[in-house]
Amino acid sequence: MKAKGSWAAAGVLAFAVAFALFPVYWIVLTAFRPRGEIFSHPVKLLPSEFTLDNLRYVWFGSETSQPVLPFLGTSVIIAGVSTLLTTALGVACAYAMGRHRAGGRAFSMWILSQRFLPAIALIVPLFILFRKFSLFDTYTGLILLYTTLNLPMAVWLMLGFVRSLPGDLEEAALIDGASYFGAFFRIALPLLRPGIAVTAIFVFLFSWNEFLFAYQLAGDEVATITVYLPRLRSAIAELYGEIAAASLLSVIPGAAVAWVMQRYLVGGLTLGGGREL
């Protein structure tokens, strides 16, 4: 019975993995397919011919389309800077709330409430503010916006990690003469690196994949990769092969960030070894 249960669990898991990875497989397949094969009927699940024309089109651009590299660079700058700012502010705020009860429970709920509003409800007031303060189509505008929008998530993620830290080490450092800042930077911050890595990955991916605000509040100067993808169309049809190729390139920075942060995620640190109530 146990063997049958193991095989059934493995089968369900394999189906779930295949179901989750199939869209990725289809994007890769479409990116390297010639246009005629993309629209073939019946649909071919296995490739019969490969081409690099789609990648060349988005990499070098054409008479009607810009190259993808400037858009990728813009997204890297905006997502990277906003991730650094959001993570730093989130760690500081969460530590003050988790260790020193700053603001009380009402303050933490107020921070969480900032994520309750749907994004579409903020477009009109944000558009007015961006126009008034000359933030429209600027790096500063999108960086400040993404930092503000992602800060509640960062605070709540880090708050859980801070509360999971045992406070004995910090108390010992304070008894030995360390200041509160010294205990934070020398004791708590190194132990929080796995939590910081998780928070940074989430914040970066949210900023990288955001479309609505980038589409409405940016123009040609700071257009991100999510704004570039809908522009890949001709007068008569969508350029599905080129969209797939650009989507494939847009995955690389997020995967690179996750790979860099991996050493902190599996570093075997003592985070979660105790919980302070």
C-alpha positions as CSV (number, residue, x, y, z in Angstrom):
1,M,0.0,0.0,0.0
2,K,2.8,2.4,0.8
3,A,4.4,1.7,-2.6
4,K,1.2,2.4,-4.4
5,G,0.8,5.6,-2.4
6,S,4.3,6.7,-3.2
7,W,3.8,6.1,-6.9
8,A,0.5,8.0,-6.8
9,A,2.1,10.9,-5.1
10,A,5.0,10.9,-7.6
11,G,2.5,10.8,-10.5
12,V,0.5,13.8,-9.1
13,L,3.7,15.7,-8.5
14,A,5.0,15.0,-12.0
15,F,1.7,16.2,-13.5
16,A,1.8,19.4,-11.4
17,V,5.4,20.1,-12.4
18,A,4.7,19.4,-16.1
19,F,1.6,21.6,-16.0
20,A,3.5,24.5,-14.4
21,L,6.5,24.2,-16.8
22,F,4.5,23.8,-20.0
23,P,4.0,27.6,-20.5
24,V,7.7,28.1,-20.2
25,Y,8.4,25.3,-22.6
26,W,5.9,26.8,-25.1
27,I,7.6,30.3,-24.8
28,V,11.0,28.8,-25.5
29,L,9.6,26.7,-28.4
30,T,7.9,29.7,-29.9
31,A,10.9,31.9,-29.6
32,F,13.0,29.6,-31.8
33,R,10.3,28.6,-34.3
34,P,9.9,30.1,-37.7
35,R,6.7,32.1,-38.1
36,G,5.0,29.6,-40.4
37,E,5.4,26.8,-37.8
38,I,3.9,28.9,-35.0
39,F,0.5,28.9,-36.7
40,S,0.7,25.4,-38.0
41,H,-2.4,23.2,-37.7
42,P,-2.5,20.8,-36.0
43,V,-0.3,22.2,-33.3
44,K,3.2,20.7,-33.1
45,L,4.3,20.0,-29.6
46,L,7.8,19.1,-30.7
47,P,10.1,21.3,-32.8
48,S,10.9,20.4,-36.4
49,E,12.9,23.5,-37.3
50,F,14.9,26.2,-35.3
51,T,15.6,29.8,-36.2
52,L,17.3,32.8,-34.5
53,D,15.3,35.3,-36.5
54,N,13.0,36.2,-33.6
55,L,15.9,36.8,-31.3
56,R,17.7,38.9,-33.9
57,Y,14.6,41.0,-34.5
58,V,14.2,42.0,-30.8
59,W,17.9,42.3,-30.1
60,F,18.8,44.5,-33.1
61,G,15.4,46.0,-33.8
62,S,14.0,47.0,-37.1
63,E,12.5,49.9,-39.0
64,T,9.3,49.7,-37.1
65,S,10.6,48.3,-33.7
66,Q,13.2,49.4,-31.2
67,P,15.8,47.0,-29.9
68,V,15.0,45.4,-26.6
69,L,18.3,46.2,-24.7
70,P,17.4,49.8,-23.7
71,F,14.1,48.6,-22.2
72,L,15.9,45.8,-20.3
73,G,18.4,48.3,-19.0
74,T,15.6,50.6,-17.8
75,S,13.9,47.8,-16.0
76,V,17.1,46.7,-14.3
77,I,17.8,50.3,-13.1
78,I,14.2,50.9,-11.8
79,A,13.7,47.4,-10.3
80,G,17.2,47.3,-8.8
81,V,17.2,50.7,-7.1
82,S,13.6,50.3,-5.8
83,T,14.6,46.9,-4.5
84,L,17.5,48.3,-2.5
85,L,15.5,51.2,-1.1
86,T,12.4,49.0,-0.3
87,T,14.5,46.3,1.4
88,A,16.5,48.7,3.5
89,L,13.4,50.6,4.7
90,G,11.5,47.4,5.2
91,V,14.3,45.8,7.4
92,A,14.6,49.0,9.5
93,C,10.8,49.4,9.9
94,A,10.2,45.7,10.7
95,Y,13.1,45.6,13.2
96,A,11.7,48.6,15.1
97,M,8.2,47.1,15.1
98,G,9.3,43.6,16.0
99,R,11.9,44.4,18.7
100,H,10.8,47.7,20.1
101,R,7.0,47.5,19.5
102,A,7.2,50.8,17.5
103,G,3.7,52.0,16.5
104,G,1.9,49.1,18.1
105,R,-0.4,46.6,16.4
106,A,-2.5,49.4,14.9
107,F,0.5,50.7,13.0
108,S,1.3,47.3,11.5
109,M,-2.3,46.8,10.4
110,W,-2.2,50.3,8.8
111,I,0.9,49.4,6.8
112,L,-0.8,46.2,5.6
113,S,-3.9,48.1,4.7
114,Q,-1.9,50.0,2.0
115,R,-2.1,46.9,-0.1
116,F,-5.9,46.6,0.0
117,L,-6.6,49.1,-2.7
118,P,-6.6,47.8,-6.3
119,A,-3.9,49.4,-8.4
120,I,-6.4,50.7,-11.0
121,A,-8.0,52.9,-8.3
122,L,-4.6,54.8,-7.9
123,I,-4.0,55.6,-11.5
124,V,-5.8,58.9,-11.7
125,P,-4.5,60.5,-8.5
126,L,-1.0,59.3,-9.2
127,F,-1.2,60.7,-12.7
128,I,-2.1,64.1,-11.3
129,L,0.7,64.0,-8.8
130,F,3.2,62.9,-11.4
131,R,2.3,65.8,-13.6
132,K,2.3,68.3,-10.8
133,F,5.7,67.3,-9.5
134,S,7.3,66.7,-12.9
135,L,7.8,63.0,-12.2
136,F,6.0,61.7,-15.4
137,D,8.3,59.6,-17.6
138,T,11.2,59.8,-15.2
139,Y,13.3,57.2,-13.4
140,T,12.8,59.0,-10.1
141,G,9.0,58.8,-10.4
142,L,8.8,55.0,-11.0
143,I,11.5,54.2,-8.4
144,L,9.6,56.2,-5.7
145,L,6.3,54.7,-6.8
146,Y,7.6,51.1,-6.7
147,T,9.3,51.7,-3.4
148,T,6.1,53.0,-1.9
149,L,3.9,50.2,-3.3
150,N,6.2,47.4,-2.3
151,L,7.2,48.7,1.2
152,P,4.1,47.2,3.0
153,M,4.9,43.8,1.6
154,A,8.6,44.1,2.6
155,V,7.7,45.2,6.1
156,W,5.4,42.3,6.7
157,L,7.7,39.8,5.2
158,M,10.6,41.0,7.4
159,L,8.4,41.3,10.4
160,G,7.9,37.6,10.4
161,F,11.6,37.0,10.2
162,V,12.4,39.5,12.9
163,R,10.0,37.9,15.3
164,S,11.5,34.5,14.6
165,L,14.9,35.6,15.8
166,P,15.8,34.8,19.4
167,G,16.5,37.9,21.3
168,D,19.1,36.4,23.6
169,L,22.1,37.3,21.4
170,E,21.1,40.9,21.1
171,E,20.5,41.2,24.9
172,A,23.9,39.7,25.5
173,A,25.5,42.2,23.2
174,L,23.7,45.1,25.0
175,I,24.9,43.7,28.3
176,D,28.5,43.7,27.0
177,G,28.2,47.4,26.1
178,A,27.0,47.4,22.5
179,S,24.5,50.1,21.5
180,Y,21.2,49.3,20.0
181,F,22.6,50.2,16.6
182,G,25.6,48.0,17.2
183,A,23.4,45.0,18.3
184,F,21.3,45.5,15.1
185,F,24.2,45.7,12.6
186,R,26.5,43.2,14.3
187,I,24.0,40.6,15.6
188,A,20.6,40.9,14.1
189,L,21.4,41.9,10.5
190,P,23.7,39.0,9.7
191,L,21.1,36.6,11.0
192,L,18.4,38.2,8.9
193,R,20.2,37.7,5.6
194,P,18.0,34.8,4.5
195,G,14.9,36.9,5.2
196,I,16.4,39.9,3.4
197,A,17.2,37.7,0.4
198,V,13.6,36.4,0.3
199,T,12.2,39.9,0.6
200,A,14.6,41.3,-2.0
201,I,13.6,38.6,-4.5
202,F,9.9,39.3,-4.1
203,V,10.3,43.0,-4.3
204,F,12.5,42.8,-7.4
205,L,10.1,40.4,-9.2
206,F,7.1,42.6,-8.3
207,S,8.9,45.7,-9.6
208,W,10.2,43.9,-12.7
209,N,6.8,42.5,-13.7
210,E,4.7,45.6,-13.0
211,F,2.9,46.8,-16.1
212,L,-0.1,49.1,-15.3
213,F,1.8,52.0,-13.6
214,A,4.8,51.7,-16.1
215,Y,2.3,51.8,-19.0
216,Q,0.4,54.8,-17.7
217,L,3.1,56.9,-15.9
218,A,6.1,56.4,-18.3
219,G,6.6,57.3,-21.9
220,D,9.5,56.7,-24.3
221,E,12.3,57.8,-21.9
222,V,11.9,55.2,-19.2
223,A,9.8,52.5,-20.8
224,T,10.3,49.1,-19.2
225,I,10.4,45.7,-20.6
226,T,6.7,45.1,-19.7
227,V,5.8,48.1,-21.8
228,Y,8.0,46.9,-24.7
229,L,6.3,43.6,-25.1
230,P,2.8,44.9,-26.2
231,R,4.6,47.1,-28.8
232,L,5.7,44.0,-30.8
233,R,3.0,44.0,-33.4
234,S,2.7,44.6,-37.1
235,A,-0.1,46.2,-39.0
236,I,-1.9,42.9,-39.5
237,A,-0.9,40.6,-36.7
238,E,0.8,40.1,-33.3
239,L,4.5,39.1,-33.6
240,Y,4.2,36.0,-31.4
241,G,7.6,34.7,-32.1
242,E,9.3,38.0,-31.3
243,I,7.1,38.4,-28.2
244,A,8.3,35.0,-27.0
245,A,11.9,35.9,-27.7
246,A,11.6,39.1,-25.8
247,S,9.9,37.3,-22.9
248,L,12.7,34.8,-22.8
249,L,15.2,37.6,-22.5
250,S,13.2,39.3,-19.8
251,V,13.4,36.2,-17.6
252,I,17.2,36.3,-17.4
253,P,17.5,39.2,-14.8
254,G,15.0,37.7,-12.4
255,A,16.7,34.3,-12.7
256,A,20.1,36.0,-12.1
257,V,18.8,37.7,-8.9
258,A,17.4,34.5,-7.6
259,W,20.7,32.7,-8.3
260,V,22.8,35.4,-6.6
261,M,20.5,35.3,-3.5
262,Q,20.5,31.5,-3.4
263,R,23.5,31.3,-1.2
264,Y,21.8,33.3,1.5
265,L,18.6,31.2,1.2
266,V,20.4,28.0,1.9
267,G,23.2,29.3,4.0
268,G,22.2,27.3,7.1
269,L,22.0,30.3,9.3
270,T,20.1,30.2,12.6
271,L,17.1,32.1,11.4
272,G,14.0,30.4,12.7
273,G,15.9,28.6,15.6
274,G,13.6,30.3,18.1
275,R,10.7,32.6,18.4
276,E,10.4,35.6,20.7
277,L,6.9,36.2,21.9
